[in-house]
Amino acid sequence: MMFEFSNEIIGLLMIGAMLFAIFIGFPISFTLIFLGIIFGAWGFGIKLTIFLMTLQFYGSMMEQTLAAVPLFVFMGFMMEQAGLMERLFSAVQLMLARMKGSLFVAVLFVSVIFGAATGIVGASVTILGIMAAKTMNKSGYDVRLASGTITAGGTLGILIPPSIMLVVMGPVLEIPVTDLFAAAIIPGVMMAVLYLVYSVGRCWINPSLGPPLPEDMIPTDRSVIWREFFLGLVPPTILIAFALGSILSGWATPTEGAGMGAFGSIILTLMYGKFSTKKTYDALIKTLEISVLILFLVAASNFFGAVFSRLGTPTMITEILLSMDLSAGAVVLLILALIFLLGWPLEWVPIVLIILPILQPVLIELQVDMVWFAILVAVCLQTAWLSPPVALSAYFLKGVVPEWDLKDIYLGMMQFMVIQLIGLGLVFMIPALATWLPRYIYGN
C-alpha cells in the first residue's frame, strides 16, 4: 500500500522523518544520509540514489569557497589565544570608567571586533562573559541588562563578516560570498548600535542599572590606558581589514583572504608572546572538530536536498504557495517566521543547509532579491539564539557565570530579542540596508 504514494508525498514524509529524527537527538549528518538513501530508493530506485550521493559528495568536496571555513575558524581561535580581546575590553572600560553603562559600551565594542574575528557564537558569549561578568558584579550592574548585552553582543558574529554562516550560505543560495559579506556590514553595525542605544539609554534613565566604576578601579595614568587600547585595537583591526578588505575589493577569493587571516593570527600571537605549541595544537583540534561537523553536514545535506528535489516536492510546494496568490513580501515573512521557530531547537547549520534550498525555488519564482533575503535569514537566526525555550547563548553564559540565575539571563535576553526583531523589521522594510553596499561596490 505504501508504494501508492506519489513521489511528492514521499518527499513530505522524508522531511517529517528528518525533523522527527533531529528533535529526538539523532546525529544530523548520518540521519540525512540514511533518510536520503531510504526515501530515494523508495521514490526512484537505489541505483539513481547512489549516483546522486556520489555526485553530491564529490561536488561538496570540490567547492573551493568552503575551504575558507576551517581557515576562518582557526583565525578566531588564534585571536582568542593572543588575548587581544581581554586587553581591548580592559582599556575601553577604563577609558569610559566614569560614564554610566561604560561596561555595556565596552562589551558591545569588543563584540563587534571579536565578531569580525570569529563567527562562533559560543566562543564569543563565553569570552565576553569571562571578561565582563566579574567587573559588572563588582560595580553593581543589573544582572538582566548585563546578561542581555553579553549574549546579544556575542551573537553578532553570525552577522558581521567574515561570518562562517555567510560563507556556507553563499554556495547554498548560489550567491557570491563577497556580496553577502558586503551586504552584512551595515545591518551588523546597525544591530550593534541598537543594542548600544538601548543599554546605555536605560542606564541614563536609571543609573542604578549601570553605575560608573568604583574609584579604586580607575587608574590615574591615562597614557597606560591609551597604550593598552592601541595594542588591543589596532593589530586585530589591521588583520581583519586586510583579510576582509582583500575579499571585498576582489584582490583575493574568500579562501585566500581566510588564509591570510589565519597566517596573520599566528603572527599576532607570536608578536604578543602568547604562542605556545600546546595552545596551537588545541586550536587546531577545535578547528578540526568544528570544520568536520560543518563540512560533512554540507555534503550530507546536499545529498538529502538532491533526493528531495528529484522527488519533485519543492516544485509542488512552489506551486501551492504561488496558487495562494500571496505577495513576495508575505511569502518572505512566512519563511522568516518558520526559520525563527526552527531556530529554537536547531542551530543555523541544518536550517541553512536543509530548509533554505527547499524554499529557494519559491523565492526565485517570485523574483525576490536573494542577497536581501540571505541577510534577513542571518538576522532572523541571530534572533533565534536569544529566544527561549532553548536559547543556547543562555547556557554558554551560565556556564562561565554560575552565580547569575538562569531566569534573569532569559529575561535579559528577551529584551534584546525584541530589539533584534526591530532590526529585522528595519531590514525587511528598507532592503537598501542590505543591498546598497554590494551594489555600490560591485554594481548591479
C-alpha positions as CSV (number, residue, x, y, z in Angstrom):
1,M,0.0,0.0,0.0
2,M,2.8,2.4,0.8
3,F,4.0,2.3,-2.8
4,E,0.8,4.1,-3.9
5,F,2.1,7.4,-2.6
6,S,3.3,9.9,-5.2
7,N,6.9,11.0,-5.2
8,E,5.9,14.4,-3.9
9,I,4.2,12.9,-0.9
10,I,7.2,10.7,-0.3
11,G,9.3,13.9,-0.1
12,L,7.0,15.4,2.5
13,L,7.2,12.2,4.5
14,M,11.0,12.5,4.2
15,I,11.0,16.0,5.7
16,G,8.8,14.9,8.5
17,A,11.1,11.9,9.3
18,M,14.1,14.2,9.2
19,L,12.6,16.7,11.7
20,F,11.4,13.9,14.0
21,A,14.8,12.3,14.0
22,I,16.7,15.6,14.7
23,F,14.3,16.6,17.5
24,I,14.7,13.3,19.4
25,G,18.5,13.6,19.1
26,F,19.8,11.5,16.2
27,P,23.1,12.8,14.6
28,I,22.0,15.2,11.9
29,S,24.6,14.2,9.2
30,F,24.0,10.4,9.4
31,T,20.3,11.0,9.7
32,L,20.3,12.9,6.4
33,I,22.3,10.3,4.6
34,F,20.2,7.4,5.9
35,L,16.9,9.1,5.1
36,G,18.2,10.1,1.6
37,I,19.1,6.5,0.8
38,I,15.8,5.0,2.2
39,F,13.4,7.6,0.6
40,G,15.4,7.8,-2.6
41,A,15.3,4.1,-3.1
42,W,11.5,4.2,-2.3
43,G,10.8,7.0,-4.8
44,F,13.0,6.3,-7.8
45,G,15.3,3.4,-7.1
46,I,18.6,2.6,-5.4
47,K,20.8,3.0,-8.4
48,L,19.9,6.6,-9.1
49,T,20.1,7.3,-5.3
50,I,23.7,6.0,-5.1
51,F,24.6,8.0,-8.1
52,L,23.2,11.2,-6.6
53,M,25.1,10.5,-3.3
54,T,28.4,10.1,-5.2
55,L,27.8,13.2,-7.3
56,Q,26.8,15.4,-4.4
57,F,29.6,14.3,-2.0
58,Y,32.1,14.9,-4.8
59,G,30.6,18.3,-5.6
60,S,30.7,19.3,-2.0
61,M,34.4,18.3,-1.6
62,M,35.3,20.3,-4.7
63,E,33.6,23.5,-3.6
64,Q,36.5,25.9,-3.1
65,T,34.7,28.5,-1.1
66,L,34.1,26.1,1.7
67,A,37.8,25.8,2.2
68,A,37.5,29.2,3.9
69,V,35.5,27.7,6.8
70,P,38.4,25.9,8.7
71,L,40.7,28.9,8.0
72,F,38.3,31.5,9.5
73,V,37.6,29.2,12.4
74,F,41.4,28.8,13.1
75,M,41.9,32.5,12.8
76,G,39.2,33.1,15.5
77,F,40.8,30.6,17.9
78,M,44.3,32.1,17.4
79,M,43.0,35.6,18.0
80,E,41.4,34.3,21.2
81,Q,44.7,32.8,22.2
82,A,46.6,36.1,21.7
83,G,44.4,37.7,24.4
84,L,43.7,40.8,22.4
85,M,40.0,40.9,23.3
86,E,40.8,41.0,27.1
87,R,43.3,43.8,26.6
88,L,40.9,45.8,24.4
89,F,37.9,45.3,26.8
90,S,40.0,46.4,29.8
91,A,41.2,49.5,28.0
92,V,37.7,50.6,26.9
93,Q,36.2,50.1,30.3
94,L,38.9,52.2,31.9
95,M,38.6,54.9,29.3
96,L,34.9,55.3,30.0
97,A,35.1,54.5,33.7
98,R,33.1,57.5,34.9
99,M,30.4,57.0,32.3
100,K,27.0,55.4,33.1
101,G,26.8,52.0,31.5
102,S,30.5,52.1,30.4
103,L,30.8,48.3,30.7
104,F,28.0,47.8,28.2
105,V,29.8,50.1,25.8
106,A,33.0,48.0,26.3
107,V,31.1,44.7,25.8
108,L,29.5,45.8,22.6
109,F,32.6,47.5,21.2
110,V,34.6,44.3,21.7
111,S,31.7,42.2,20.4
112,V,32.0,43.9,17.0
113,I,35.7,43.4,16.8
114,F,35.6,39.8,18.1
115,G,32.6,39.1,15.8
116,A,34.7,40.0,12.8
117,A,37.5,37.8,14.1
118,T,35.4,34.7,14.8
119,G,31.8,33.8,13.8
120,I,31.5,31.3,16.6
121,V,28.7,32.4,18.9
122,G,29.5,30.1,21.7
123,A,33.1,31.3,21.9
124,S,32.1,35.0,21.8
125,V,29.5,34.7,24.5
126,T,31.8,32.6,26.7
127,I,34.8,35.0,26.4
128,L,32.6,38.1,26.9
129,G,31.1,36.5,30.0
130,I,34.5,35.7,31.4
131,M,35.8,39.2,30.7
132,A,32.9,41.3,31.8
133,A,30.8,39.5,34.4
134,K,33.3,39.8,37.3
135,T,33.7,43.6,36.9
136,M,29.9,44.0,36.3
137,N,29.2,42.2,39.6
138,K,31.7,44.3,41.5
139,S,30.3,47.6,40.0
140,G,26.7,46.6,40.9
141,Y,25.4,46.3,37.3
142,D,21.9,45.0,36.7
143,V,22.2,41.2,36.0
144,R,19.3,41.1,33.5
145,L,20.6,44.0,31.4
146,A,24.2,42.8,31.7
147,S,23.3,39.2,30.6
148,G,21.3,40.5,27.7
149,T,24.1,42.8,26.5
150,I,26.7,40.0,26.7
151,T,24.5,37.3,24.9
152,A,23.3,39.8,22.2
153,G,26.8,41.1,21.6
154,G,28.0,37.5,21.3
155,T,25.5,36.7,18.5
156,L,26.9,39.5,16.3
157,G,29.5,37.0,15.0
158,I,26.7,35.3,13.0
159,L,26.1,38.5,11.0
160,I,29.3,40.5,10.9
161,P,31.7,39.4,8.2
162,P,33.7,37.3,7.7
163,S,30.9,35.2,9.2
164,I,31.2,31.4,8.9
165,M,27.4,31.2,8.3
166,L,27.6,33.5,5.3
167,V,30.5,31.5,3.8
168,V,28.3,28.4,4.0
169,M,25.1,30.2,2.9
170,G,26.7,31.6,-0.3
171,P,27.1,28.3,-2.2
172,V,23.7,27.1,-0.9
173,L,21.8,30.0,-2.2
174,E,24.1,30.4,-5.2
175,I,25.2,33.9,-4.2
176,P,28.8,35.2,-4.3
177,V,30.1,35.2,-0.7
178,T,31.7,38.6,-1.4
179,D,28.1,40.0,-2.0
180,L,27.0,38.6,1.3
181,F,30.0,40.0,3.2
182,A,29.3,43.5,1.8
183,A,25.5,43.2,2.4
184,A,26.0,42.2,6.1
185,I,28.2,45.1,7.1
186,I,25.5,47.8,7.5
187,P,22.9,45.5,9.2
188,G,25.7,44.2,11.6
189,V,26.8,47.6,12.7
190,M,23.1,48.7,12.9
191,M,22.3,45.9,15.3
192,A,25.3,46.8,17.5
193,V,24.2,50.5,17.6
194,L,20.6,49.5,18.5
195,Y,22.0,47.4,21.4
196,L,24.2,50.3,22.5
197,V,21.4,52.9,22.4
198,Y,19.1,50.6,24.4
199,S,21.6,49.6,27.1
200,V,23.2,53.0,27.6
201,G,19.8,54.8,27.3
202,R,18.4,52.7,30.1
203,C,21.4,53.5,32.2
204,W,21.0,57.2,31.7
205,I,17.3,56.9,32.7
206,N,18.1,54.7,35.7
207,P,21.8,55.0,36.7
208,S,21.5,52.1,39.1
209,L,21.4,49.7,36.2
210,G,24.9,50.5,35.2
211,P,26.7,52.8,37.6
212,P,30.2,54.2,36.9
213,L,33.2,52.1,38.0
214,P,34.3,52.3,41.7
215,E,37.0,54.9,42.2
216,D,39.5,52.2,43.3
217,M,39.3,50.7,39.8
218,I,40.0,53.9,37.9
219,P,43.7,54.4,37.1
220,T,45.4,57.8,37.3
221,D,47.8,57.3,34.4
222,R,45.8,57.8,31.2
223,S,48.8,57.0,29.0
224,V,48.8,53.4,30.1
225,I,45.1,53.1,29.1
226,W,45.7,54.6,25.7
227,R,48.7,52.3,25.1
228,E,46.5,49.2,26.0
229,F,43.7,50.5,23.8
230,F,46.1,50.9,20.9
231,L,47.7,47.5,21.3
232,G,44.3,45.8,21.8
233,L,42.5,47.5,18.9
234,V,45.0,48.3,16.1
235,P,46.6,44.9,15.4
236,P,43.3,42.9,15.1
237,T,41.7,45.7,13.2
238,I,44.5,45.7,10.7
239,L,44.4,41.9,10.3
240,I,40.6,41.9,9.8
241,A,40.8,44.8,7.4
242,F,43.4,43.1,5.3
243,A,41.6,39.8,5.3
244,L,38.1,41.2,4.7
245,G,39.2,44.1,2.6
246,S,41.1,41.9,0.2
247,I,38.0,39.8,-0.3
248,L,35.6,42.7,-0.8
249,S,37.9,44.5,-3.1
250,G,38.3,41.4,-5.3
251,W,42.0,41.1,-4.7
252,A,41.5,37.7,-3.1
253,T,38.9,34.9,-3.0
254,P,37.2,34.2,0.3
255,T,39.5,31.2,0.7
256,E,42.7,33.2,0.0
257,G,41.5,36.0,2.3
258,A,40.8,33.4,5.1
259,G,44.3,32.0,4.5
260,M,45.8,35.5,5.0
261,G,43.8,36.0,8.1
262,A,44.8,32.6,9.6
263,F,48.5,33.3,8.9
264,G,48.2,36.8,10.3
265,S,46.6,35.5,13.5
266,I,49.7,33.3,14.1
267,I,52.0,36.3,13.6
268,L,49.9,38.3,16.1
269,T,50.1,35.5,18.6
270,L,53.9,35.4,18.2
271,M,54.2,39.2,18.5
272,Y,52.2,39.3,21.8
273,G,54.3,36.4,23.2
274,K,51.2,34.2,23.6
275,F,52.2,31.5,21.2
276,S,52.6,28.0,22.6
277,T,52.7,24.6,21.0
278,K,50.0,23.2,23.3
279,K,47.5,26.0,22.7
280,T,48.1,26.0,19.0
281,Y,47.5,22.2,19.0
282,D,44.3,22.7,20.9
283,A,43.2,25.4,18.4
284,L,43.9,23.0,15.5
285,I,41.9,20.2,17.2
286,K,39.0,22.6,17.9
287,T,39.2,23.8,14.3
288,L,39.1,20.2,13.0
289,E,36.1,19.4,15.1
290,I,34.0,22.3,14.0
291,S,35.1,22.2,10.4
292,V,34.4,18.4,10.1
293,L,31.0,19.0,11.7
294,I,30.1,21.7,9.2
295,L,31.6,20.3,6.0
296,F,30.3,16.8,6.5
297,L,26.9,18.2,7.2
298,V,27.2,20.3,4.0
299,A,27.9,17.1,1.9
300,A,25.1,15.2,3.7
301,S,22.5,18.0,3.3
302,N,23.4,18.4,-0.4
303,F,22.7,14.7,-1.0
304,F,19.5,14.9,1.1
305,G,18.4,18.0,-0.9
306,A,19.2,16.3,-4.3
307,V,17.0,13.4,-3.4
308,F,14.2,15.7,-2.2
309,S,14.4,17.8,-5.4
310,R,14.4,14.6,-7.5
311,L,11.2,13.5,-5.8
312,G,9.6,16.8,-7.0
313,T,8.3,18.1,-3.7
314,P,10.0,21.5,-4.0
315,T,8.1,22.1,-7.2
316,M,4.8,21.0,-5.5
317,I,5.5,23.4,-2.6
318,T,6.3,26.2,-5.1
319,E,3.1,25.7,-7.0
320,I,1.0,25.6,-3.8
321,L,2.5,28.9,-2.5
322,L,2.1,30.6,-5.8
323,S,-1.5,29.4,-6.1
324,M,-2.3,31.2,-2.8
325,D,-1.7,34.5,-4.6
326,L,0.4,35.9,-1.8
327,S,2.8,38.8,-2.4
328,A,6.5,38.3,-2.4
329,G,6.7,40.2,0.9
330,A,4.1,37.9,2.5
331,V,5.9,34.8,1.4
332,V,9.2,36.1,2.8
333,L,7.5,36.9,6.1
334,L,6.1,33.3,6.3
335,I,9.5,31.8,5.6
336,L,11.2,34.1,8.2
337,A,8.5,33.0,10.8
338,L,9.3,29.4,10.0
339,I,13.0,29.9,10.3
340,F,12.5,31.8,13.6
341,L,10.6,28.9,15.0
342,L,13.0,26.3,13.8
343,G,15.8,28.3,15.3
344,W,14.6,27.4,18.8
345,P,15.5,23.7,18.7
346,L,18.0,23.8,15.7
347,E,21.3,25.5,15.1
348,W,21.9,27.6,12.0
349,V,23.7,24.8,10.1
350,P,20.7,22.4,9.4
351,I,18.4,25.4,8.7
352,V,20.8,27.0,6.1
353,L,21.7,23.7,4.5
354,I,18.3,21.9,4.5
355,I,15.4,24.3,4.8
356,L,16.7,27.2,2.6
357,P,17.3,25.0,-0.5
358,I,13.7,23.7,-0.2
359,L,12.3,27.2,-0.2
360,Q,14.7,28.8,-2.7
361,P,12.6,27.9,-5.8
362,V,9.6,29.8,-4.5
363,L,11.7,32.9,-3.9
364,I,13.3,32.7,-7.3
365,E,9.9,32.4,-8.9
366,L,8.7,35.5,-7.1
367,Q,11.9,37.4,-8.1
368,V,13.0,38.1,-4.5
369,D,16.4,39.6,-4.2
370,M,18.4,36.7,-2.7
371,V,21.1,38.8,-1.2
372,W,18.5,40.8,0.8
373,F,16.7,37.5,1.7
374,A,20.0,35.9,2.9
375,I,20.7,38.9,5.3
376,L,17.1,38.7,6.6
377,V,17.7,35.0,7.3
378,A,21.0,35.8,9.1
379,V,19.4,38.4,11.3
380,C,16.5,36.1,12.0
381,L,18.8,33.2,13.0
382,Q,20.7,35.7,15.2
383,T,17.4,36.5,16.9
384,A,16.7,32.7,17.4
385,W,19.9,32.4,19.6
386,L,18.2,34.6,22.2
387,S,14.7,33.1,22.0
388,P,13.5,30.7,24.8
389,P,13.0,27.8,25.4
390,V,16.3,26.6,24.0
391,A,18.5,29.8,23.6
392,L,21.9,28.2,23.7
393,S,23.5,31.6,24.5
394,A,22.0,31.4,27.9
395,Y,23.7,28.1,28.7
396,F,27.1,29.4,27.4
397,L,26.8,32.4,29.7
398,K,25.5,30.4,32.7
399,G,28.5,28.0,32.3
400,V,31.1,30.8,32.9
401,V,29.0,32.9,35.3
402,P,27.2,30.3,37.5
403,E,26.2,32.9,40.1
404,W,23.8,34.5,37.7
405,D,20.3,33.0,37.8
406,L,19.2,31.4,34.5
407,K,15.8,33.1,34.9
408,D,17.5,36.5,34.9
409,I,19.6,35.6,31.9
410,Y,16.5,34.6,30.0
411,L,14.7,37.8,30.9
412,G,17.7,39.8,29.9
413,M,18.0,38.1,26.5
414,M,14.3,38.5,25.7
415,Q,14.7,42.3,26.0
416,F,17.4,42.2,23.3
417,M,15.4,39.7,21.3
418,V,12.8,42.4,20.9
419,I,15.5,44.8,19.7
420,Q,16.6,42.2,17.2
421,L,13.1,41.9,15.9
422,I,13.0,45.7,15.4
423,G,16.3,45.4,13.5
424,L,14.9,42.6,11.4
425,G,11.8,44.7,10.6
426,L,14.1,47.6,9.5
427,V,16.0,45.4,7.1
428,F,12.7,44.0,5.8
429,M,11.1,47.4,5.3
430,I,14.3,49.1,4.0
431,P,16.0,46.5,1.7
432,A,18.7,49.1,0.8
433,L,20.3,48.5,4.3
434,A,21.4,45.1,2.9
435,T,21.6,45.7,-0.9
436,W,23.1,49.2,-1.2
437,L,26.7,48.4,-0.3
438,P,27.2,45.3,-2.5
439,R,25.6,47.2,-5.4
440,Y,27.8,50.2,-4.7
441,I,31.0,48.0,-4.7
442,Y,30.2,45.6,-7.4
443,G,27.5,47.4,-9.5
444,N,24.2,45.8,-10.5
